[in-house]
Amino acid sequence: MKTVQFKTNIKCTGCLGKVTPGLNETAGEDNWEVDLQSLDKVLTISADDINETKIREAVEKAGYKAEKLH
């Protein structure tokens, strides 16, 4: 399983509600989480097949930013 992390500006549970449909569709329902406690609001994707471009597009379509962490 592969893991990729993105720094986001997703700040609250309301924000999570906005990105959930797109992330469920692109990453899979149980394959992602956002750490709202971290300063960088890190989105972690864990899946066998991760399309980083589509993940970023799904977050941006919901009105938020996602920058891949190295």
N, CA and C atoms as an extended XYZ file, in Angstrom:
210
Properties=species:S:1:pos:R:3:atomname:S:1:resname:S:1:resid:I:1 pbc="F F F"
N         0.849       -1.183        0.000 N   MET     1
C         0.000        0.000        0.000 CA  MET     1
C         0.891        1.242        0.000 C   MET     1
N         0.514        2.211       -0.770 N   LYS     2
C         1.256        3.456       -0.931 CA  LYS     2
C         0.594        4.546       -0.081 C   LYS     2
N         1.393        5.444        0.479 N   THR     3
C         0.868        6.561        1.255 CA  THR     3
C         1.441        7.865        0.701 C   THR     3
N         0.549        8.843        0.492 N   VAL     4
C         0.943       10.163        0.015 CA  VAL     4
C         0.284       11.189        0.930 C   VAL     4
N         1.023       12.263        1.240 N   GLN     5
C         0.486       13.311        2.109 CA  GLN     5
C         0.493       14.653        1.401 C   GLN     5
N        -0.535       15.439        1.706 N   PHE     6
C        -0.682       16.779        1.147 CA  PHE     6
C        -0.930       17.768        2.279 C   PHE     6
N        -0.312       18.936        2.192 N   LYS     7
C        -0.625       20.054        3.083 CA  LYS     7
C        -1.866       20.718        2.501 C   LYS     7
N        -2.867       20.978        3.346 N   THR     8
C        -4.112       21.559        2.854 CA  THR     8
C        -4.502       22.777        3.680 C   THR     8
N        -5.581       23.427        3.266 N   ASN     9
C        -6.180       24.497        4.064 CA  ASN     9
C        -7.595       24.088        4.492 C   ASN     9
N        -7.805       22.787        4.674 N   ILE    10
C        -9.065       22.246        5.188 CA  ILE    10
C        -9.026       22.430        6.705 C   ILE    10
N        -9.928       23.263        7.240 N   LYS    11
C        -9.796       23.693        8.630 CA  LYS    11
C       -10.754       23.043        9.625 C   LYS    11
N       -11.906       22.554        9.154 N   CYS    12
C       -12.929       22.122       10.111 CA  CYS    12
C       -13.762       20.977        9.549 C   CYS    12
N       -14.675       20.479       10.347 N   THR    13
C       -15.522       19.372        9.894 CA  THR    13
C       -16.439       19.803        8.758 C   THR    13
N       -16.830       21.066        8.722 N   GLY    14
C       -17.625       21.575        7.606 CA  GLY    14
C       -16.843       21.511        6.306 C   GLY    14
N       -15.564       21.858        6.388 N   CYS    15
C       -14.683       21.774        5.219 CA  CYS    15
C       -14.549       20.319        4.781 C   CYS    15
N       -14.418       19.430        5.751 N   LEU    16
C       -14.323       18.003        5.429 CA  LEU    16
C       -15.550       17.534        4.662 C   LEU    16
N       -16.714       18.031        5.065 N   GLY    17
C       -17.949       17.665        4.385 CA  GLY    17
C       -17.936       18.062        2.921 C   GLY    17
N       -17.277       19.177        2.614 N   LYS    18
C       -17.220       19.649        1.228 CA  LYS    18
C       -16.271       18.814        0.366 C   LYS    18
N       -15.173       18.349        0.952 N   VAL    19
C       -14.205       17.582        0.165 CA  VAL    19
C       -14.497       16.082        0.151 C   VAL    19
N       -15.334       15.607        1.062 N   THR    20
C       -15.588       14.169        1.185 CA  THR    20
C       -16.075       13.505       -0.102 C   THR    20
N       -17.089       14.028       -0.793 N   PRO    21
C       -17.543       13.327       -2.008 CA  PRO    21
C       -16.437       13.142       -3.047 C   PRO    21
N       -15.668       14.174       -3.288 N   GLY    22
C       -14.600       14.094       -4.287 CA  GLY    22
C       -13.476       13.163       -3.875 C   GLY    22
N       -13.101       13.205       -2.597 N   LEU    23
C       -12.027       12.326       -2.131 CA  LEU    23
C       -12.490       10.880       -2.065 C   LEU    23
N       -13.742       10.651       -1.684 N   ASN    24
C       -14.256        9.281       -1.686 CA  ASN    24
C       -14.230        8.697       -3.088 C   ASN    24
N       -14.548        9.542       -4.061 N   GLU    25
C       -14.576        9.079       -5.452 CA  GLU    25
C       -13.176        8.807       -5.996 C   GLU    25
N       -12.211        9.671       -5.673 N   THR    26
C       -10.868        9.532       -6.250 CA  THR    26
C        -9.944        8.642       -5.430 C   THR    26
N       -10.066        8.664       -4.113 N   ALA    27
C        -9.144        7.905       -3.263 CA  ALA    27
C        -9.775        6.640       -2.682 C   ALA    27
N       -11.088        6.633       -2.584 N   GLY    28
C       -11.765        5.510       -1.940 CA  GLY    28
C       -12.220        5.918       -0.550 C   GLY    28
N       -13.385        5.457       -0.166 N   GLU    29
C       -14.042        5.934        1.054 CA  GLU    29
C       -13.217        5.797        2.331 C   GLU    29
N       -12.496        4.709        2.487 N   ASP    30
C       -11.732        4.493        3.715 CA  ASP    30
C       -10.237        4.689        3.534 C   ASP    30
N        -9.844        5.354        2.453 N   ASN    31
C        -8.424        5.465        2.121 CA  ASN    31
C        -7.818        6.832        2.398 C   ASN    31
N        -8.544        7.729        3.055 N   TRP    32
C        -7.996        9.061        3.285 CA  TRP    32
C        -8.460        9.606        4.631 C   TRP    32
N        -7.683       10.566        5.145 N   GLU    33
C        -8.056       11.287        6.362 CA  GLU    33
C        -7.310       12.613        6.389 C   GLU    33
N        -7.909       13.588        7.079 N   VAL    34
C        -7.275       14.897        7.260 CA  VAL    34
C        -7.049       15.080        8.753 C   VAL    34
N        -5.818       15.394        9.120 N   ASP    35
C        -5.482       15.657       10.518 CA  ASP    35
C        -5.748       17.131       10.801 C   ASP    35
N        -6.924       17.416       11.339 N   LEU    36
C        -7.305       18.800       11.629 CA  LEU    36
C        -6.515       19.380       12.796 C   LEU    36
N        -5.852       18.536       13.580 N   GLN    37
C        -5.062       19.004       14.716 CA  GLN    37
C        -3.666       19.493       14.296 C   GLN    37
N        -3.180       19.020       13.160 N   SER    38
C        -1.843       19.426       12.728 CA  SER    38
C        -1.874       20.844       12.161 C   SER    38
N        -0.773       21.535       12.274 N   LEU    39
C        -0.665       22.904       11.781 CA  LEU    39
C        -0.872       22.963       10.267 C   LEU    39
N        -0.388       21.947        9.561 N   ASP    40
C        -0.482       21.918        8.100 CA  ASP    40
C        -1.756       21.262        7.584 C   ASP    40
N        -2.647       20.817        8.492 N   LYS    41
C        -3.912       20.171        8.082 CA  LYS    41
C        -3.629       19.096        7.041 C   LYS    41
N        -2.823       18.118        7.427 N   VAL    42
C        -2.298       17.123        6.502 CA  VAL    42
C        -3.372       16.121        6.072 C   VAL    42
N        -3.511       16.004        4.757 N   LEU    43
C        -4.370       15.002        4.128 CA  LEU    43
C        -3.479       13.810        3.808 C   LEU    43
N        -3.835       12.644        4.346 N   THR    44
C        -3.085       11.422        4.102 CA  THR    44
C        -3.942       10.472        3.281 C   THR    44
N        -3.396       10.014        2.170 N   ILE    45
C        -4.059        9.050        1.305 CA  ILE    45
C        -3.274        7.745        1.403 C   ILE    45
N        -3.949        6.659        1.707 N   SER    46
C        -3.311        5.338        1.746 CA  SER    46
C        -4.112        4.402        0.858 C   SER    46
N        -3.508        3.994       -0.244 N   ALA    47
C        -4.189        3.112       -1.196 CA  ALA    47
C        -3.159        2.428       -2.071 C   ALA    47
N        -3.593        1.408       -2.781 N   ASP    48
C        -2.694        0.705       -3.687 CA  ASP    48
C        -2.386        1.542       -4.918 C   ASP    48
N        -3.371        2.289       -5.382 N   ASP    49
C        -3.211        3.091       -6.596 CA  ASP    49
C        -3.648        4.522       -6.292 C   ASP    49
N        -2.697        5.455       -6.290 N   ILE    50
C        -3.001        6.849       -5.964 CA  ILE    50
C        -2.637        7.730       -7.152 C   ILE    50
N        -3.625        8.460       -7.662 N   ASN    51
C        -3.386        9.429       -8.721 CA  ASN    51
C        -3.316       10.800       -8.048 C   ASN    51
N        -2.099       11.277       -7.817 N   GLU    52
C        -1.895       12.517       -7.067 CA  GLU    52
C        -2.564       13.713       -7.728 C   GLU    52
N        -2.551       13.754       -9.043 N   THR    53
C        -3.176       14.864       -9.766 CA  THR    53
C        -4.683       14.877       -9.510 C   THR    53
N        -5.323       13.723       -9.578 N   LYS    54
C        -6.771       13.653       -9.361 CA  LYS    54
C        -7.137       13.982       -7.917 C   LYS    54
N        -6.292       13.595       -6.969 N   ILE    55
C        -6.534       13.936       -5.562 CA  ILE    55
C        -6.501       15.451       -5.402 C   ILE    55
N        -5.459       16.068       -5.934 N   ARG    56
C        -5.325       17.528       -5.836 CA  ARG    56
C        -6.500       18.217       -6.517 C   ARG    56
N        -6.896       17.739       -7.679 N   GLU    57
C        -8.038       18.321       -8.395 CA  GLU    57
C        -9.336       18.182       -7.600 C   GLU    57
N        -9.529       17.052       -6.931 N   ALA    58
C       -10.742       16.844       -6.134 CA  ALA    58
C       -10.807       17.837       -4.976 C   ALA    58
N        -9.667       18.083       -4.327 N   VAL    59
C        -9.613       19.039       -3.220 CA  VAL    59
C        -9.857       20.455       -3.749 C   VAL    59
N        -9.221       20.797       -4.861 N   GLU    60
C        -9.371       22.139       -5.436 CA  GLU    60
C       -10.788       22.379       -5.950 C   GLU    60
N       -11.421       21.361       -6.480 N   LYS    61
C       -12.804       21.489       -6.968 CA  LYS    61
C       -13.751       21.839       -5.814 C   LYS    61
N       -13.422       21.364       -4.610 N   ALA    62
C       -14.231       21.671       -3.426 CA  ALA    62
C       -13.896       23.050       -2.855 C   ALA    62
N       -12.884       23.720       -3.423 N   GLY    63
C       -12.544       25.073       -2.996 CA  GLY    63
C       -11.372       25.170       -2.039 C   GLY    63
N       -10.561       24.126       -1.967 N   TYR    64
C        -9.420       24.109       -1.045 CA  TYR    64
C        -8.126       23.855       -1.809 C   TYR    64
N        -7.008       23.976       -1.117 N   LYS    65
C        -5.704       23.766       -1.729 CA  LYS    65
C        -5.074       22.501       -1.171 C   LYS    65
N        -4.282       21.834       -2.006 N   ALA    66
C        -3.534       20.649       -1.577 CA  ALA    66
C        -2.158       20.703       -2.228 C   ALA    66
N        -1.134       20.685       -1.393 N   GLU    67
C         0.248       20.730       -1.862 CA  GLU    67
C         0.953       19.488       -1.345 C   GLU    67
N         1.521       18.701       -2.236 N   LYS    68
C         2.160       17.460       -1.847 CA  LYS    68
C         3.337       17.719       -0.900 C   LYS    68
N         3.389       16.930        0.174 N   LEU    69
C         4.511       16.983        1.101 CA  LEU    69
C         5.558       15.992        0.638 C   LEU    69
N         6.817       16.354        0.814 N   HIS    70
C         7.903       15.473        0.361 CA  HIS    70
C         8.430       14.655        1.507 C   HIS    70
